[in-house]
Amino acid sequence: MFKRDTDIIARFGGEEFIVLLTENTPEEAFALARELRQRMSKMLMPYKGENISTTLSIGVASAIPGTDESRATLIARADKALYRAKREGRNRTIIDSQDRHLLLQE
């Protein structure tokens, strides 16, 4: 799924991860995030003799290289979308409000 040399996946805090994609539109990033969440929900994980399903809450934010936006601002926007996904019921993919004009929320 995230197989290009430029795709970066890293732990960012205790339970959070960052997926950094280059040369993707916000629509493409949202679609990939939604696909990841859907794939994870179908996986069963063994835990104490039982198989349990997992959920993901995902916040998506985008930036255009060369703009004045800092990395910290981009991460803060993604984090805000993530916490909105959690507040609205978890197991959701939410795009940042600056990219909301795309109307790609679920």
C-alpha positions, 0 to 999 in steps of 0.5 A: 500500500505505501510502497514508494521509496518516498512514502514514510511511516513512523511512530509519532507518540505512544499510539500515533503514527505518521504516514508522509506521502509526497506527490499525492493530492489531498484526495489521493491521501484521503483515499489511501487513509480510508483504504488503510482503515478499512483493511485494518478493520477486516484484520483479526488480531489474536489476544488472550486466546481470542481474535479481536478486530481493530479500529483506526481513527485517522486525520488527514492534512495536506500541504504544498511544498514551498509554501510558508506553512511549517511542519509543526503547523501541518502536524497540528492540522492532522492532529486536529483532524485525528481528534475530531475523528475520535470525538465523532465516534472513532474508526473514521477518516477525517480530512483537515478543515483547510482541505474540507472543500474536498468534501471527503469526510466519512 
